[in-house]
Amino acid sequence: MLSLLWHVFTQVLVPILVMFTCGWVLDRRFRLDLDTVVKVSIHLFVPAFIFVHLVEAQLAGGLAARIVGFTICMVAGLFLAAALVARCARYNRSETRTLQMASMFYNSANYGIPLLALAYGNVAAPLQVFVILVQNIGNFTLGVFLASSAQHRGWRAILPMLRQTSIWAVGVALLIRAFHFPVQELRWLWVPANYFADGLVGFALITLGVQLSQTEHRQKLSRISWALVLRLVGGPLLAWPLTLLFGFRGETAAIMILSASFPTAVNTALIAHEFNADPHFASAAVFWSTIFSMLTVTLLIAVLRMPGVVAAF
């Protein structure tokens, strides 16, 4: 077990931290323009990633539908839990919205895919792709709405969501799938889209490093403690009964629970910065949830691998 935990740490978490550090060092050396870096990530790399993966996704019938339903319930449950916590803790409107985003949306792709592959091999990837799709679509619809509603009310909070490139990328990808259009034959479009999609992980993490470099997060730990608890502990605790509700069994159930334990999504910090929805809170939530996930995720893997735990599902 110790060798597995050490392998997870060195093969998955350390590379992520190295990319954070690269962005941090670049900003300290050249003082990059954060607004420009964020806009490139949100309006180019992220839409390309969603477009390519949605076009290529191999639907698996009933299992795919259950995974989508499970992920939607995860988002809804954590939304309500964060709203209750924010009310009890007397958070202001901006803090409440950012707490909800930091709890609901987790790093299912660039953190989740390699970690699940390490823990469960190739069986996890076909399941995780549907979690990624729901999380990304939710991030750039509900997430954008929450971020913009921290500053605007009513119909004005919806307008920024409609301007998101990622939403249009989803729409175009669904039309391509519906009409079986051979977009892969349009090399002038498909080849650049693949290059941009492949570059998202590195660019998003470098962007986060730049953002963390320009954010005072040393005093944020106590302020974001509830975000860490909801994301790292509340996520897998909520996932456990949901696996029973949606009929997941054995290793599939373990993968779904582990997937729900990942740290706050990088896109949460990018969106919070774009709409000025307490970006310092969001950046600190991403940073510290990633750090503490080294402990929580590895402990959860150990629990899920205990004799009899998987058989209990």
C-alpha positions as CSV (number, residue, x, y, z in Angstrom):
1,M,0.0,0.0,0.0
2,L,2.8,2.4,0.8
3,S,4.4,1.8,-2.5
4,L,1.1,2.6,-4.3
5,L,0.7,5.8,-2.3
6,W,4.2,6.8,-3.1
7,H,3.7,6.0,-6.8
8,V,0.5,8.2,-6.9
9,F,2.4,11.0,-5.3
10,T,5.5,10.9,-7.6
11,Q,3.8,10.0,-10.8
12,V,0.7,12.2,-10.7
13,L,0.8,15.0,-8.0
14,V,4.4,16.0,-8.4
15,P,4.1,16.7,-12.2
16,I,1.0,18.9,-11.5
17,L,3.0,20.9,-8.9
18,V,5.9,21.3,-11.3
19,M,3.5,22.9,-13.8
20,F,2.1,25.2,-11.2
21,T,5.6,26.2,-10.3
22,C,6.5,26.9,-14.0
23,G,3.7,29.4,-14.2
24,W,4.7,31.0,-10.9
25,V,8.3,31.4,-11.9
26,L,7.5,32.8,-15.3
27,D,5.3,35.4,-13.7
28,R,7.9,36.3,-11.1
29,R,10.5,36.7,-13.9
30,F,8.4,38.5,-16.6
31,R,5.3,39.7,-14.7
32,L,2.8,38.4,-17.3
33,D,-0.6,40.0,-18.1
34,L,-3.1,37.8,-16.2
35,D,-6.2,39.0,-18.1
36,T,-4.7,38.0,-21.4
37,V,-3.5,34.6,-20.2
38,V,-6.9,33.8,-18.7
39,K,-8.8,34.9,-21.9
40,V,-6.5,32.7,-24.1
41,S,-7.3,29.7,-21.9
42,I,-11.0,30.2,-21.6
43,H,-11.7,31.2,-25.2
44,L,-9.3,29.0,-27.1
45,F,-7.8,26.0,-25.2
46,V,-10.9,25.0,-23.2
47,P,-13.4,25.2,-26.1
48,A,-11.1,23.1,-28.3
49,F,-10.8,20.5,-25.6
50,I,-14.5,20.2,-25.1
51,F,-15.2,20.2,-28.9
52,V,-12.7,17.4,-29.7
53,H,-13.6,15.2,-26.7
54,L,-17.3,15.5,-27.3
55,V,-17.0,14.7,-31.0
56,E,-14.9,11.6,-30.2
57,A,-16.8,10.4,-27.2
58,Q,-18.0,6.8,-27.6
59,L,-21.4,6.6,-25.9
60,A,-22.1,3.4,-24.0
61,G,-25.9,3.5,-23.7
62,G,-27.4,3.0,-20.2
63,L,-24.1,3.1,-18.4
64,A,-23.2,6.5,-19.9
65,A,-26.6,7.9,-19.0
66,R,-26.2,6.7,-15.4
67,I,-22.7,8.3,-15.1
68,V,-24.2,11.6,-16.5
69,G,-27.0,11.4,-14.0
70,F,-24.6,10.6,-11.1
71,T,-22.4,13.6,-11.9
72,I,-25.4,16.0,-12.2
73,C,-26.6,14.8,-8.8
74,M,-23.1,15.4,-7.4
75,V,-23.1,18.9,-8.7
76,A,-26.7,19.6,-7.4
77,G,-26.0,18.1,-4.0
78,L,-22.8,20.1,-3.4
79,F,-24.5,23.2,-4.7
80,L,-27.1,22.9,-1.9
81,A,-24.6,21.9,0.7
82,A,-22.4,24.9,-0.1
83,A,-25.4,27.2,0.0
84,L,-26.3,25.9,3.5
85,V,-22.8,26.3,4.8
86,A,-22.5,29.8,3.3
87,R,-25.7,30.8,5.1
88,C,-24.5,29.5,8.4
89,A,-21.1,31.0,8.0
90,R,-22.6,34.3,6.9
91,Y,-20.7,34.6,3.7
92,N,-21.4,37.5,1.4
93,R,-22.9,37.0,-2.0
94,S,-19.6,36.8,-3.9
95,E,-18.1,34.4,-1.4
96,T,-21.2,32.2,-1.5
97,R,-21.1,31.9,-5.3
98,T,-17.4,31.1,-5.3
99,L,-17.8,28.6,-2.5
100,Q,-20.5,26.8,-4.5
101,M,-18.2,26.8,-7.6
102,A,-15.2,25.5,-5.7
103,S,-17.3,22.7,-4.2
104,M,-19.3,21.6,-7.2
105,F,-16.7,21.5,-10.0
106,Y,-13.7,19.3,-9.6
107,N,-10.5,18.6,-11.6
108,S,-11.8,15.5,-13.4
109,A,-9.5,15.8,-16.5
110,N,-5.9,16.8,-16.0
111,Y,-5.8,15.5,-12.4
112,G,-8.4,12.8,-12.6
113,I,-7.5,11.0,-15.8
114,P,-3.9,10.1,-14.9
115,L,-4.7,9.3,-11.3
116,L,-7.6,7.0,-12.2
117,A,-5.4,5.3,-14.9
118,L,-2.8,4.7,-12.2
119,A,-5.3,3.3,-9.6
120,Y,-7.6,1.3,-11.9
121,G,-5.9,1.1,-15.3
122,N,-7.6,1.4,-18.7
123,V,-11.1,0.5,-17.3
124,A,-11.5,4.0,-15.8
125,A,-11.0,6.2,-18.9
126,P,-14.2,5.3,-20.7
127,L,-16.2,6.1,-17.5
128,Q,-14.4,9.3,-16.7
129,V,-14.9,10.9,-20.1
130,F,-18.6,11.4,-19.3
131,V,-17.8,12.9,-15.9
132,I,-15.4,15.3,-17.7
133,L,-18.1,16.3,-20.2
134,V,-20.7,17.1,-17.5
135,Q,-18.2,18.9,-15.4
136,N,-16.9,21.1,-18.3
137,I,-20.4,21.9,-19.6
138,G,-21.6,22.7,-16.1
139,N,-18.5,24.9,-15.5
140,F,-19.2,27.0,-18.5
141,T,-23.0,27.3,-18.0
142,L,-23.9,27.1,-14.3
143,G,-20.4,28.1,-13.2
144,V,-20.4,31.2,-15.5
145,F,-23.9,32.1,-14.3
146,L,-22.9,31.8,-10.6
147,A,-19.8,33.9,-11.2
148,S,-21.6,36.6,-13.1
149,S,-24.5,36.6,-10.7
150,A,-22.1,37.7,-8.0
151,Q,-22.0,41.1,-9.8
152,H,-25.3,41.1,-11.7
153,R,-28.9,40.0,-11.0
154,G,-31.7,38.8,-13.2
155,W,-31.3,38.3,-16.9
156,R,-28.0,40.2,-17.0
157,A,-26.4,37.3,-15.2
158,I,-27.4,35.0,-18.1
159,L,-25.8,37.1,-20.9
160,P,-22.1,36.3,-20.0
161,M,-23.0,32.5,-20.2
162,L,-24.3,32.9,-23.7
163,R,-21.0,34.6,-24.8
164,Q,-18.9,31.7,-23.7
165,T,-17.0,30.0,-26.5
166,S,-17.3,26.7,-24.8
167,I,-21.1,26.7,-25.0
168,W,-21.0,27.1,-28.7
169,A,-18.3,24.4,-29.0
170,V,-20.7,22.0,-27.2
171,G,-23.5,23.0,-29.6
172,V,-21.5,22.5,-32.7
173,A,-20.1,19.2,-31.5
174,L,-23.6,17.9,-30.8
175,L,-24.8,18.9,-34.2
176,I,-21.8,17.1,-35.8
177,R,-22.6,14.0,-33.9
178,A,-26.3,14.2,-34.7
179,F,-25.8,14.5,-38.5
180,H,-22.6,12.3,-38.6
181,F,-20.7,15.0,-40.3
182,P,-17.0,13.9,-41.0
183,V,-15.4,16.9,-39.3
184,Q,-12.1,14.9,-39.1
185,E,-11.8,15.3,-42.8
186,L,-11.6,19.1,-42.5
187,R,-7.9,19.0,-41.6
188,W,-7.7,22.9,-41.5
189,L,-10.1,22.7,-38.5
190,W,-9.6,19.3,-36.9
191,V,-5.8,19.3,-36.7
192,P,-5.5,22.8,-34.9
193,A,-8.4,21.8,-32.6
194,N,-6.6,18.7,-31.6
195,Y,-3.4,20.6,-30.9
196,F,-5.2,23.2,-28.8
197,A,-7.1,20.4,-26.9
198,D,-3.8,18.6,-26.2
199,G,-2.3,21.8,-24.9
200,L,-5.1,22.6,-22.4
201,V,-3.6,20.7,-19.4
202,G,-0.2,22.4,-19.5
203,F,-1.5,25.9,-20.4
204,A,-4.3,25.8,-17.7
205,L,-1.9,24.8,-15.0
206,I,0.7,27.4,-16.1
207,T,-2.2,30.0,-16.0
208,L,-3.1,28.9,-12.5
209,G,0.6,29.3,-11.5
210,V,0.5,32.9,-12.9
211,Q,-2.7,33.6,-11.0
212,L,-1.4,32.2,-7.8
213,S,1.8,34.3,-8.2
214,Q,-0.4,37.4,-8.3
215,T,-2.7,36.3,-5.5
216,E,-2.2,36.8,-1.8
217,H,-3.2,33.3,-0.6
218,R,-1.2,33.0,2.6
219,Q,-4.1,34.3,4.7
220,K,-6.8,32.4,2.7
221,L,-6.6,29.0,4.3
222,S,-9.0,29.7,7.2
223,R,-11.3,31.6,4.9
224,I,-11.6,28.7,2.4
225,S,-11.7,25.9,5.0
226,W,-15.3,25.0,4.2
227,A,-14.5,24.9,0.5
228,L,-11.8,22.3,1.2
229,V,-14.0,20.2,3.5
230,L,-16.9,20.2,1.0
231,R,-14.7,19.4,-2.0
232,L,-12.3,16.8,-0.5
233,V,-14.5,15.2,2.1
234,G,-18.0,16.0,1.2
235,G,-17.5,14.9,-2.4
236,P,-16.7,11.2,-1.7
237,L,-19.2,11.1,1.2
238,L,-22.0,12.2,-1.1
239,A,-20.8,9.9,-3.9
240,W,-21.0,6.8,-1.7
241,P,-24.8,6.6,-1.5
242,L,-25.2,7.9,-5.0
243,T,-23.3,4.9,-6.4
244,L,-26.0,2.7,-4.7
245,L,-28.8,4.9,-6.1
246,F,-27.5,4.7,-9.6
247,G,-26.7,1.0,-9.4
248,F,-23.0,1.1,-9.7
249,R,-21.2,-2.0,-8.5
250,G,-17.7,-3.2,-7.6
251,E,-14.9,-1.4,-9.3
252,T,-17.2,1.0,-11.2
253,A,-18.6,2.2,-7.9
254,A,-15.0,2.7,-6.5
255,I,-14.0,4.7,-9.6
256,M,-17.1,7.0,-9.2
257,I,-16.3,7.6,-5.5
258,L,-12.7,8.3,-6.2
259,S,-13.5,10.6,-9.1
260,A,-15.7,12.7,-6.7
261,S,-12.8,13.3,-4.4
262,F,-10.6,15.3,-6.7
263,P,-9.6,19.0,-5.9
264,T,-11.3,22.1,-7.2
265,A,-11.2,22.5,-11.0
266,V,-8.7,25.0,-12.5
267,N,-11.5,26.4,-14.7
268,T,-13.2,27.6,-11.5
269,A,-10.4,30.0,-10.8
270,L,-10.2,31.1,-14.4
271,I,-14.0,31.9,-14.5
272,A,-13.9,33.6,-11.2
273,H,-11.1,35.9,-12.4
274,E,-12.9,36.6,-15.7
275,F,-16.0,37.8,-13.9
276,N,-14.3,39.2,-10.8
277,A,-16.2,36.8,-8.6
278,D,-13.8,36.7,-5.6
279,P,-10.9,35.4,-7.7
280,H,-8.6,35.3,-4.7
281,F,-10.9,32.9,-2.9
282,A,-11.2,30.7,-6.0
283,S,-7.4,30.6,-6.6
284,A,-6.7,29.7,-3.0
285,A,-9.4,26.9,-3.2
286,V,-7.7,25.4,-6.2
287,F,-4.2,25.7,-4.8
288,W,-4.9,24.4,-1.3
289,S,-7.4,21.7,-2.4
290,T,-4.7,20.3,-4.7
291,I,-2.1,20.4,-1.9
292,F,-4.4,18.7,0.7
293,S,-5.7,16.2,-1.9
294,M,-2.2,14.5,-1.7
295,L,-3.4,13.3,1.7
296,T,-7.1,12.8,1.2
297,V,-7.0,11.1,-2.2
298,T,-4.3,8.7,-1.3
299,L,-6.1,7.8,1.9
300,L,-9.3,7.2,0.0
301,I,-7.5,4.9,-2.5
302,A,-6.2,3.0,0.5
303,V,-9.8,2.6,1.9
304,L,-11.2,1.6,-1.4
305,R,-8.5,-1.1,-1.8
306,M,-9.1,-2.6,1.6
307,P,-10.4,-6.2,1.4
308,G,-14.2,-6.4,1.3
309,V,-14.8,-2.7,0.6
310,V,-15.4,-3.0,-3.2
311,A,-17.3,-6.3,-2.6
312,A,-19.7,-4.4,-0.3
313,F,-21.1,-2.3,-3.1
